[in-house]
Amino acid sequence: MKRYDTVVVGGGIIGVSLAFELRRRGQSVLVLDRQQPGREASWAAAGTISPAPDHESLGIAALGCESYRLYPEFAAAIEKASGESAGFHPNGAMELFFDPDNESERDRRVEEIQNHDVAAEAISLAEAKVREPAIGSATRATLWIRDEAYLDPRMITHVAIAAALKTGVEMRGNSDVLSVLVERNQCSGVLVADAERNRAGRLEIRTGEKIAAHNAVIAAGWRSGEIGGVESHAPTIPVRGQMVALGKVSGAPRTILRSSLGYMAPREDGRTVVGSTLESGAAEKHTTAAGVQKILNAALTMAPGLASAPILETWAGVRPDSPDHLPIIGPTNVEGLFIATGHYRNGMLLAPVTAKYLAEWITTGKPSAWFEPFSPLRFAAASDAFTAGEGPKKGHF
Ligand SMILES: Cc1cc2nc3c(=O)[nH]c(=O)nc-3n(C[C@H](O)[C@H](O)[C@H](O)COP(=O)(O)OP(=O)(O)OC[C@H]3O[C@@H](n4cnc5c(N)ncnc54)[C@H](O)[C@@H]3O)c2cc1C
């Protein structure tokens, strides 16, 4: 039986970027995905690449800045390997404030962003209207963030997949990983469901297929915690987010706009994507009347010229959150078993930093200080029981 250096479970932006980096460092790599790779959170994201932390993401501020610094190099590498454009646009972003006394709030925010070494400045309303004529008359104060980019998550995930494949990564869809295989506290691979649908349309597991590997990395997004042997290291929590895509109109913004109401980002083809909702515990991928109403209200307050835009698409995706809302990245207490998940609202931003430094750690054995605050061991119970050759454990069939 072929033994891979590393099997990566999950073909989202995190898993495929990591697979690409591992392969570039000479490893044999297999990516397994329970569906078609790139069709989960990484397909649903808005695509703002924003190192400026808000009050909820202060814990990843340094990691986010490092990832933003790495982005041009990462985009160039996957473009070179795939022959396709990654569509990374570092054009900046504008934050809008609507209350009459919001200048002091804006100034506090500028200071907060600058304190994290992200280039930002307060700008007058007149200047804001020149930079972004789409902003609405309800705007009372504005700030400009130079260090921010937009991209199309579906496009860059596709390009990262193509780059990984061209570099020699093997990839298998429809491969639902049930559990990690462990022998004498050393990871020996993963167990994939060999399943078929019964007449009622439900999947029935017949047997499991063992895939042998020296290392396994669990990058299965919000479902990571369902995989047998990983639950205590990656107790992921689903958080649904809804999105709306609006068609090209003359009043559409050219840059990212953000406010306390929501955010919007342009696409290369003139569409505007608007989001979002934060619905903890919701994993059903449908939009709701209230969700879409909230998003459209935000859109029309920030950029009223979008009122005539056709609604092209609505969708929902599920973010991988963790109990402390921080990513879960690094080795576990099982030799060769690594986790790369919990990127929550920032997985598109954090893909380059996760892929580069985790690949370095796996291939050299040298720990990365970048991941110290994000260790999977912070969740793992002392009594964590791993047994050799564990069988199917998951409950979602
Ligand atoms: C509405 C919305 C807007 C967002 N906007 C942004 C944004 O603007 N900027 C930003 O940085 N981030 C954003 N995010 C967050 C970002 O999308 C995620 O953090 C990121 O996509 C996570 O990537 P991932 O590879 O970990 O997970 P995923 O993309 O979910 O990939 C995980 C993969 O694992 C597979 N899998 C799951 N279980 C198994 C199993 N048992 N066996 C095999 N395969 C399995 C899945 O099929 C999937 O393909 C947004 C998210 C949402 C939902």
The ligand as a Gaussian input file, in Angstrom:
#p B3LYP/6-31G(d) Opt

LIG

0 1
 C      -20.333000      34.230000       4.340000
 C      -18.850000      34.140000       4.617000
 C      -18.034000      35.221000       4.346000
 C      -16.668000      35.125000       4.599000
 N      -15.865000      36.166000       4.237000
 C      -14.533000      36.085000       4.437000
 C      -13.681000      37.140000       4.009000
 O      -14.142000      38.118000       3.409000
 N      -12.339000      37.046000       4.274000
 C      -11.809000      35.952000       4.925000
 O      -10.597000      35.940000       5.160000
 N      -12.595000      34.919000       5.292000
 C      -13.935000      34.955000       5.078000
 N      -14.747000      33.933000       5.473000
 C      -14.156000      32.815000       6.219000
 C      -13.504000      31.817000       5.274000
 O      -14.397000      31.492000       4.241000
 C      -13.126000      30.535000       6.041000
 O      -12.411000      30.853000       7.218000
 C      -12.243000      29.650000       5.164000
 O      -12.865000      29.420000       3.918000
 C      -11.972000      28.331000       5.853000
 O      -11.280000      27.512000       4.948000
 P      -11.090000      25.979000       5.248000
 O      -10.280000      25.414000       4.143000
 O      -10.626000      25.814000       6.647000
 O      -12.577000      25.398000       5.257000
 P      -13.546000      24.983000       4.064000
 O      -13.440000      25.890000       2.908000
 O      -14.887000      24.802000       4.691000
 O      -12.974000      23.602000       3.602000
 C      -13.049000      22.443000       4.401000
 C      -13.155000      21.257000       3.465000
 O      -13.126000      20.057000       4.253000
 C      -14.015000      19.146000       3.675000
 N      -14.383000      18.164000       4.709000
 C      -15.149000      18.359000       5.812000
 N      -15.257000      17.221000       6.522000
 C      -14.527000      16.283000       5.855000
 C      -14.253000      14.905000       6.075000
 N      -14.729000      14.244000       7.128000
 N      -13.504000      14.226000       5.175000
 C      -13.008000      14.859000       4.085000
 N      -13.248000      16.176000       3.826000
 C      -13.982000      16.875000       4.704000
 C      -15.174000      19.991000       3.191000
 O      -15.913000      19.324000       2.181000
 C      -14.455000      21.232000       2.678000
 O      -14.185000      21.193000       1.294000
 C      -16.120000      33.954000       5.186000
 C      -16.940000      32.862000       5.435000
 C      -18.292000      32.933000       5.150000
 C      -19.169000      31.724000       5.373000

